[in-house]
Amino acid sequence: MIGKIVKVAGPLVQADNMQDCRLFDMVKIGKLMLTGEIIEMRNGIASIQVYEDTSMLSVGEDVVSTGKPLSVELAPGIIGRIFDGIQRPLDELREKFGNRIVRGMQTNILDREKYWHFYPTCKVGDRVQTGDELGYVDETIAIKHKILVPQGVAGVIEKIDEGDFRIEDTIATIVDGSKVYNAKMLQTCPIRKSRPYTKKLPLNEPMTTGQRVIDFLFPIARGGVAGVPGPFGSGKTIVQHQLAKWADADIIVYIGCGERGNEMTDVMNEFPTLLDPKTKQPLIKRTILIANTSDMPVSAREASIYTGITIAEYFRDMGYNVALMADSTSRWAEALREMSGRLEEMPGDEGYPAYLSSRLAEFYERAGLVETLGSKPRKGSVTVIGAVSPPGGDLSEPVSQATLRVVKTFWCLSSNLAYKRHFPAIDWLQSYSLYSEQLAPWYENNISSNFAVLKSFVMSLLQEEDSLQEIIRLVGADSLSSRDRLILDTAKMIREDFLHQNAFDFEDTYTSLKKQYKMLEVIKMYYDQCSQALLDGIGISELLTLKVKQKIARAKFVEEGSLGEFEIIKRELVSQLKALYSMGDEVI
């Protein structure tokens, strides 16, 4: 189908004679064959979102439909790569064309000439169906890339061999009556449609991140969704970097959606050198990066989050747990607003399109823990964490509000905490997690039956501290009772010795759940013992100067293999309190 350009308005092109095309078909535009996607059809005139610079494009040039929707290529060779928003390989393009993407350039997304050693897990005569595993390829040391039967294919395996194959070579032949299907490693999948699965499963296991304020106070379930809103400079990107490094997931998909170029450069430089704590291999060997920086075409930014989540679903279907970081959905929404304005659609709040909420919900709903297709179903998950950048930190703006209606975990970043150099700057008084109740049995069975009690103690103490701070501002600290001073001292220990975490310290950057529990167990023991000592007549000044407090403050640096040191701290606490009691007896 060949149409003609009738209008060019930045990244939006209109072409007539397109009545035989379909919505979301990919097209090639002009002499340079620029890539575009049909986003509106009206009386044979197609409005096309162009993913490349439209400079010098003129009315009358040809528009050729491919007859296919915007899709991603899925095969061995995808892990460890850096793509743009429509899956163009940036690492390969840099080698061929230099530091800037050349308009209209054509290149293979994945290497067609590289051979991969295929290990079959089925044999001739086996009956297979959509989602069944035919075999696997050792793509990296960390990841076994499973080759699955594509959607709509079922039958008996007539031929399957072990050996070295390229991604477009036939690795197996599946016969169903008169139908013959030649299975290959390479699959393509439309990005705007969720990959099918059998059913969604309840979320009853946390995705641990090693970040204490998240894991202990505001956990996210494996397969859940979280929003990370915060003003400029509050540390959204750093939080997402930490989650990408340390989250308990098999595959990491990191989407830099409209990010500043220097921040994406930091990610690209850091991930290949950072060792994965699970495999002791570079983290990049289980990571896929999608970089669509702020100077790239705005329309490709809109497509980037769909590209990322489709790749995540592909690995989910293999039975992997995938963590997807989208930074940031606000810049994605800005791209949506710009395209909506060029389509002359009726604007909603602050100029965003009226369908902003439904588009955000559509994206986040693709997360989940699922039972995959196949005769032997697997469990796989996609956990989505989206950063939100509200202008001026105003959480009442449309993107933040639309996100809040969908996500069940809310990590609210505070500029005040960030200015105090408290990181992660997650405000414990405004953040929440709606997964806490359904995850409670897991924590009780795997960490401690006392976990919920300890969490309740922490939150109540932090809230009491906030109330006391208002009293201090009004009448001063001297008016506080001994108990109130103990509350302030313990809350300070929780804030500075537990919630504050140094991303650049080898021991402090990651904390296991068992160590987190032991850290807070010691702090609670300090509070309980000192509360009793106050009742027994011990002065608050003596309690606040106990030497053991220094060891409690340094407990965050205890090595994961030396958790027995917490018992030593407990014994020292008891010993020093006994010494205070004995001193009191001598005075009497």
N, C-alpha and C positions, 0 to 999 in steps of 0.2 A: 504494500500500500504506500503510495507516494503522495504527500501533500505539499502545500506551498506556504511559506511563512507570510503572514499578513500583519504581524505586529511583534515588536521586540521591546520589552520593558524590563531591563535588567536581566535577572535570572528567569523571567517569565517570557515565554514565546508562545504566540498563537498561530495556528496553522489551519487552513481550510482543506476541504476534500478529504477529511479524516473520518467520515461517517462509518467506515467499516472497522475502525479500531475500537479497542476496549479501554475502559478506565484502568489506569496503572500499567498500561503497556509501555515497554521501553522503546525509545525511538532514537534514531541518529539524525542529527540536524546539520544542515549546511555542508559546505565543501570540506570542512575539517571533521565532519562526522562526530560532532559533539554529542555526548550522552545526555538523554533527557527522559522524563517520565510524564505520561499524561495524567493530570490531576483533575481535569474537568472537561466534560463533553457537552457542547451546546449547538444544536442545529448543524452538525457536521464540522464545527470549529472546535479544535482541541486546544486547551490551555496546557502548556508543557512546562514542567519544572526542569530547568537545565542545570546539570551538576558541574558545569565548567563555565569559565568566563565567556560571556557572549559578546565581547567587544568585536567590532567589525562585522558582526552578523547583519545581513540585510534582508529586506522584504523581497520575496520571490524565490529565495533559495529553497532547495528540496528538504522535505522531512520524510524519512523512511522508517516505517514501523518494523520492529523485529517480531512482533506477534507474541512476545513473551513478557511477563512481568519482571520488575527489578528483582534479581535473584543473587544469591551468593554461591560460590563454589565451595564444596565441602569434601575434603579428601586428606590423606596424609600429606604433611608439609605445611599445614596451617598454623601449628603451634610454634611459638617463638617468633612469629612474623609481625610486622607493623603495617597496617592497612590504613587507608583513608576511609571516609564515611561510606563510600560505595565499593569498598574492598579492592581498591587499587593498591598494589604492593609498593609502599613508599621506599622500602630499602632497595628493592630492585630498580625502581624508577630513578633513584638517586645515582645509581651506578651507570644507568644508560643516558640520562638527560641532565644530570647535575642537580643543583639544589632547588630548582623550581619545576613544578609539574608542567609539562608541555601540553597545550590544548590539543584535544583530538588524538592524543597518542594511543596506540593500540598495543597491548601487551597481555600475555597470559597472567592470570591471577596466581595460579599455582604452577610449579615446574612440571611441564609435560614430559621432560626427557629423563628425569631422575628415576632410578629403579629402587623399589622398596621390596624387602623380603616379606612375602605373604605366608602366614602360617594358618592353614585351614583348621577350623574346629568342627566342620561337618564333613561328611563323606558322601560318595556317590550312592544314590538311592534314598537319601534322607529327604523327608518332606519338610519344606520350610514355608514360612509366611512372612508378611511384612513385619519388620522389627527383629527377626531372628538374626543371630550372629553367624556369618559365614566363616569368619576367621579374623585375624588381627595382624597389625604391623607394629613393630617396636619403633614408634615415631621418635621418641626421646627416651632417655634412661628412666624418666619419671612417668611417662604416659604410654600405655598400650592402646593404640588406635584401633578400635573395633570396626570391622566392615559389616554393615547391616544390610539386610534385604530391603530394598527401597519400597516406598509406599505404592500399594496397588499390585505388588508382585507376590505370587505364591505358586507353589508347584513342587516338583521332585528334582533334586540335583542330578543332572545327567553327567556333568563333568566338573571337577574342581581339583586344582593342583597346588602344591607348595612350590614356591620359587620366587624369582625376582621379576617384578612387573612394574610397568609405568602406570600412572593413575588412570589412563584411558585404555589400558589393555584389559581384555576379558580374563577374569580370574575364576569365573564359574558360569556354567550354563544351567538355567532352570527351565524345566519343561512343564507346561500345564495343558494337557491335551494337544491341540494343534499350535498353541502359543509357545514360542521359544524366547527366553529373555537372556541376554548376555550381560551378566553382572560385572560391573567395574568398580574400582575404588572411588572414582569421582562421581559425586552427586551434586545436583543443583537444587536450591530450595528458595521459593519466593520469601522475601523478608517481611512482608506486611501481613502474613497469615501465620498463625501459630502452628507449630508442628504437632501432629496428632499424638494422643496417648490414650491409654485405656481408662484411667480414672485418676483423680487427685486424691491424695492421702492426707490424713490429719497431721498437723505439725506438732510433734511432741519431743523434738530433740533440738538443742541449741546449736547454732554455728558459733563456736568459740573463736575469739579474735585475739586473745592475749592482752586486750585493753581492759583494764580493771573496771573503769566506770561503766563500760558497755557490758561486759560479761556478768558482772555481779549485780548491777543496779538496773540496767535497761537492756536485757538480752534480746537478740534476734533469733528466731527459730530458723532451722535449716529449711530453705524453701520459702522464707518469709520476705517481707519488703520493709525497707526503712527509708526515712527521709532525713537528710542532714541539712537543715537550713541555717544560714548564718550570714552576717554582714561581711563586707570586704575585710580581709585580714584576720578573720577569726579562726582560720585553720581548717577549712573544709577540705582543701586538697591534701593537706598533711594527714588528716584523719583517714581519707580514702586511700592514701598511699600506705598507711599503716595497716589498714584492713586488707589491702591487696597483698601485702607482704606476709601477714601472719594469720589470716583467716583460715579456719580449718576446712579448706575446700580442695578438691582435686585439681580443678582448672580455674584460672582467673581470667576474666575478660574485662579489660580496662578501657573505657571509652572516654577519650578527651574530647568532649563535645563543645566546640567553641572556646577551648582553653587557650590561654596565652602560650605562645611558642616556647618560651623559656621553661615553663613548668612541664610541658610535654618532653622537652629535651632532658630535664632532670630525670624523668621517669625512664626514658629510653637509655640513658647512661647508667642509671642505678640498677635496674632490674637484671641486666646481664652479669653484674658483679656481685649481686646479693645472693648469699647461699640460702637455699630452701632448708628450713630446720628439719623437715621430714625426710628429704632425700639427700641432703648435703650436696645437691647439685645447684647450678645457677637457677634462680627463680624463673628466668625467662623460659626454661624448658617445660613449664606448665602454664605459660601465660600467652595470651593473645592481646595485642595492643591495637586500638583503633584511634588514630590521631586525626582529628579534624579541627585544626587550630582556628583561631578567630579571623585569620586573614585568608582562609580558604573559602570557596564558594558557599554561600549561606544555605543553599538548597541541599548540598551534600551533608551539612550539619543536621538537617531535619531527618535524613535517612540513616544517620550513623547509629542511633540507638536501636533501630530495627535490625540493622546489619549485626550489631553486637549481640542482641538477644536471640537472633536466629542461630548464630554460631553457638551460643550457650545452650540452646535447646538441642542442638545436634549432639553435643557431648553429654547432655543429660540423658538422651535416649540410649547412650552406651552404658548407662548405669553410674555415671560420675556425678559428684556434687560440684556444682559450678557456682562461683561467686561473681556477680557482675557489678562493676562500679561505673556509674554514669555521672560524669562531672563536666558540665552541670546541666540539669534539665531546664534551668531558667534560660540558658542560651539556646537550648533546643526550642523552647517556647517562643523566644524572640524570632527565630527563623520561621516558625509557624506563623507568627504575627506578620512578618514581612511578606510572606507569600500570600497570606490572606488579604492583605492590603492591596497587593498588585492584582488580585482576582476581583477586587472591588466588592468583597463580601461585607455584610453588615457587621461592624465591630461590636465586641462585647466590652467587658470591664477593661479599662486602660488600653483599649485598642486590640486586645487579644481576641482571637476568633471565638465565637459562641461555643464551638465544639472542643475548646481546650481541655475541659474536664474529662470528656469522654475519651479523648486521645491519650491523656495521661493514664486514665484508668485502664484503657486497652493495653498500654505498655506494661504497667505494673501487674496486671492480671496474668501475664504470661509467666510470672514467677510461680513457684510451687514445688511441692514434693509429689511426684507422680509414679504411677505404675506404668511402665512402658509397654508398647505394643510387642507382640511376639508370643510364640507358644510357651516360652519360659520367661515370663515377665521379670524385668529388673526394676529396682527402685533408683530413681535419679532425681536430682533437684536443681533448681535455679533460684538462687537468692539474689535479690536486686536491692542495691543500695544507691539511692539517687541523691546527689547534692543539689541544693536549691540556693540561688544567690539573690535574695530579695533586695531591691534597691534600698539602701539606707538601713537595712536590717528590719524592714517593715513586714512582719509576718501576716499582715492583713491583705497583702497584695494577691492577685488572682492565682499565680503559680503555686505559692505557698499554701493557700487555702485549698486549691484543687488537690495538691499532694497530700495534705492532712486528711482529706476525706477518704483517701485510698490506703495509705500506709498504716501499719499497726505498731511501728516503732518510730519514735520521734526523738532524735538527738539534737536538741536545740543548742547551737553554738552561741556563746556570749562574747561580745567584744570586750566587756569589762574583765572577764577572766583572761582573755587573750592579752590585754594590756598589762595585766599583772604577771604575765609569763606563766600562766597556769595552763598546761596542755595535757591531755586533750581539753579544750575549752568548752566542754559539754556542761550546760547548766543543769545541775541536779534537781533544781526546784521547778523547772519548766519541762524537762524531758519526761518521757514515759515509754513504757512498753506494754502493749496489750497481750503479749505472749507469756508474760510472767506466770500467770495462773496455770496455763496448760503445760508449761515447762517445769513446774514445781516438782512433779513426781520424778522427773529425770534427775534433777539436782539432789533430791532426797536419796535416790537409789545409787547415784554415782559419786556424789561428793560428801554429803552429810545429811542426816535427818534433821539437823539443827540449822540448815541453810536458810530456810524462810524466816526463822526467828532472828538470825544474824542480820539479814537484809532489812527486816523491819526495824531493828535497833539502829542501824545506820541511817535510814531515812528519817526516823523520828528525831534522832539527835541533830541531824542537819537542819531540820525544820525548826527545832527549838532554838538552835543557834541563830537562825535568821530572825526569829522573834526577839531574841535577846539583843541582837545588834541594833534594833530599833530603840530599845530601852536605853542602851548605851549612848546612842546619839542624842537622846533627850535629856538624860539625867547623869550620864557618866558611868564608868565601870566601877567606881568605888561603892555604888549603891547595891551592887549585886551580892547575893548570898553566896556562901561557900559552895553550895550545890550548883548554882548557876555558873560559878567560875570553873568548876570541874567539867560541866557540860561544854563550855566554850573551849577548854583545853583539849577535851577529847575530840570535839568536832574539828578542831584545828589539826589534830593528829590524823583524822580521817581524810581531811582535805589535802594536807601537805604530804603525808606519808603513804597514803593509799590512792586517792583519786589523781593526784599529780603524777605524771609519768614522763620520763625522758626518752624520747624516740631515738636519741643518739647514744644512749648508754647500752652496752652489750647485754647487761643483766636486766635492766629496767624496761627495755623496749618491748619485751614480751613476758607475760606472767601467766602460768598455768592456773587452772581453776583451783587446784588443791593448794597451791601457794597463796592464792588470793584468799581462800577460806582461812588459812592459818594466820595470815597477816591480820585479818579482821578479828579472828578469835582472840589473839593477843591483845588487841586494842579494847575489845569488849571486856576481857578479863581485867585489864587495867582499870576500866571504868567501874566495874562491879566491885572490885576489891577496894578501890579508893572511896566509893560510895559508902561501903560498910565501915571503912576506917573513919570517915567523917562522923558517922553515927556513933562510933566508939570513942570520939573525942580527939582524934588526931587532927591537927591544924592543916588547913588547905595549903598554906605556904610550904610545909614540909612535903606534902604529897606532890605538889607541882615541881619540886626540885629533885625528885627521885632520879638517880643516875641511870636506871634501866630505861628511861625514856629515850636516851640517846640510841640504845640498841633497837628499840622499837622503831625509831625514825630510820635506822639503817637496814631494817628488815627487808625492804624492797630490793636490796642488792644481794640478798642471800641466794646462792646458786640453786637451781632447780633440783640438783642431786644432793643437796645438803639441807633438806627441810627439817631434819632433826634439830637444827639450831633453834627452832621456835620453842622446843621443850626447854632448852637451856634458858631462853629469855623468860619463860614462865616461872622457872625455878628461881631465877634472880629476882623477879618481881615479888614473889612470895617472901624470899629471904630479906629483901630490903624493907618490906612492910613489917615483917616480924621485928626487924631492928628498930623501927619507929615505935612499935608497941612496947618493946623492952625499955626504950628510952623514957617512954611515958611512965612506966612502972617505977623506974628509978627516981623520977621527979616526985612521984607520990610518996 
